[in-house]
């Protein structure tokens, strides 16, 4: 089973919303939060979403301790990315959720301003878990 992008439909994908979360002006973030909350139903294992949320939130909250060790922090993010792809391959995470989270991680890894990207990523991930809780 290989990791593949979602089929394109007429709607905005969760991956595109995630990309915009990481690059938009701060004033646009409330609109993007609403887009995630109004996104179609996310059919995912609650435990898988919670586990991914825990792993990523832990990495993001520990960012200040890695300021002098960004390569190590990026390595840990890469490991989290592999875990997300594994969860999607096992069908615990839907592909659109996995792609969105991978997009956020890729943006964090390549960011020239990681402190700002961490804040944006936290907001996206918290919005995603809120969305999954609203359904169940």
Phi and psi in degrees as a GROMACS rama.xvg file:
@    title "Ramachandran Plot"
@    xaxis  label "Phi"
@    yaxis  label "Psi"
@TYPE xy
-106.472  154.494  UNK-2
-74.8033  124.325  UNK-3
-132.427  152.09  UNK-4
-72.1756  157.149  UNK-5
-69.624  155.332  UNK-6
-65.4136  142.541  UNK-7
-82.1881  131.7  UNK-8
-121.67  -176.767  UNK-9
-71.3169  -12.4108  UNK-10
-90.8734  161.052  UNK-11
-70.3506  135.444  UNK-12
-82.4976  157.729  UNK-13
-63.2132  -33.4802  UNK-14
-63.0258  -40.8639  UNK-15
-66.1103  -39.5682  UNK-16
-63.1818  -42.5016  UNK-17
-60.9404  -43.3367  UNK-18
-61.3189  -41.0416  UNK-19
-68.1966  -34.3751  UNK-20
-55.1347  -41.0165  UNK-21
-81.1039  -14.9379  UNK-22
-124.986  -14.7943  UNK-23
-72.7749  164.275  UNK-24
-62.9532  150.586  UNK-25
-57.955  -33.1252  UNK-26
-65.9507  -20.1857  UNK-27
-87.4353  -11.9161  UNK-28
-60.9317  -40.0095  UNK-29
-58.1611  -37.723  UNK-30
-65.3769  -40.7529  UNK-31
-68.631  -34.8638  UNK-32
-59.7246  -46.2812  UNK-33
-60.4496  -37.9845  UNK-34
-63.2893  -40.754  UNK-35
-66.9457  -44.7902  UNK-36
-65.405  -27.1745  UNK-37
-97.206  2.9523  UNK-38
-63.9814  154.99  UNK-39
-54.2844  167.397  UNK-40
-56.3995  137.194  UNK-41
-100.148  110.88  UNK-42
-95.1002  95.3405  UNK-43
-141.273  153.86  UNK-44
-62.4581  126.78  UNK-45
-59.5555  -39.6881  UNK-46
-67.0561  -34.5879  UNK-47
-66.4898  -45.3463  UNK-48
-60.996  -44.6053  UNK-49
-63.5198  -41.2493  UNK-50
-65.4087  -44.7129  UNK-51
-62.1853  -43.9352  UNK-52
-58.4346  -44.942  UNK-53
-63.0458  -46.0137  UNK-54
-62.7726  -48.9609  UNK-55
-69.5934  -42.1623  UNK-56
-61.6846  -40.959  UNK-57
-60.3073  -45.6464  UNK-58
-63.2866  -41.1959  UNK-59
-70.0141  -38.4456  UNK-60
-70.3567  -26.7235  UNK-61
-87.1643  1.56536  UNK-62
-50.9684  -44.8888  UNK-63
-56.9671  -28.891  UNK-64
-77.3284  -14.4828  UNK-65
-102.794  5.49743  UNK-66
-53.9479  -38.4776  UNK-67
-87.644  -3.80093  UNK-68
-131.716  55.0981  UNK-69
-61.8218  -33.8658  UNK-70
-62.7183  -40.9364  UNK-71
-65.8061  -41.6983  UNK-72
-62.5651  -43.0962  UNK-73
-65.3156  -36.1095  UNK-74
-61.4817  -44.3641  UNK-75
-65.6467  -36.5619  UNK-76
-63.8132  -40.4252  UNK-77
-61.8851  -37.6753  UNK-78
-65.9036  -41.307  UNK-79
-62.7359  -38.3649  UNK-80
-60.2526  -44.4716  UNK-81
-61.5668  -39.2838  UNK-82
-62.6814  -41.5891  UNK-83
-63.9064  -44.1743  UNK-84
-62.7896  -39.5404  UNK-85
-61.9183  -44.9355  UNK-86
-61.3242  -38.4843  UNK-87
-68.9046  -41.8501  UNK-88
-61.7418  -35.3803  UNK-89
-80.2552  -0.331647  UNK-90
70.2913  22.5796  UNK-91
-84.4116  -25.6772  UNK-92
-121.451  136.616  UNK-93
-67.9945  153.823  UNK-94
-61.621  -34.8087  UNK-95
-67.6763  -37.1501  UNK-96
-67.9796  -45.9549  UNK-97
-60.081  -45.894  UNK-98
-61.9261  -39.962  UNK-99
-64.6858  -44.2162  UNK-100
-66.6168  -39.5175  UNK-101
-62.6206  -40.0382  UNK-102
-60.6793  -44.3613  UNK-103
-62.2859  -45.0227  UNK-104
-63.7606  -43.1727  UNK-105
-59.5828  -40.1039  UNK-106
-65.5614  -39.327  UNK-107
-63.7888  -44.046  UNK-108
-63.5119  -39.5627  UNK-109
-94.8478  0.0241446  UNK-110
-65.2824  138.008  UNK-111
-87.4493  -11.3274  UNK-112
-131.213  73.5021  UNK-113
-60.6613  -31.9297  UNK-114
-61.547  -43.6582  UNK-115
-67.1305  -42.0628  UNK-116
-63.7822  -35.0808  UNK-117
-62.2869  -44.877  UNK-118
-60.19  -44.1524  UNK-119
-65.8902  -43.0132  UNK-120
-63.3019  -41.7312  UNK-121
-58.6398  -44.9762  UNK-122
-62.9395  -44.1302  UNK-123
-62.306  -47.4238  UNK-124
-65.2621  -40.9105  UNK-125
-64.9015  -37.0776  UNK-126
-66.0815  -40.3514  UNK-127
-63.9725  -43.3755  UNK-128
-70.4985  -33.1427  UNK-129
-62.5983  -44.5709  UNK-130
-58.9729  -44.7478  UNK-131
-66.6064  -32.8612  UNK-132
-73.6334  -31.526  UNK-133
-64.3714  -26.608  UNK-134
-83.0701  -27.6614  UNK-135
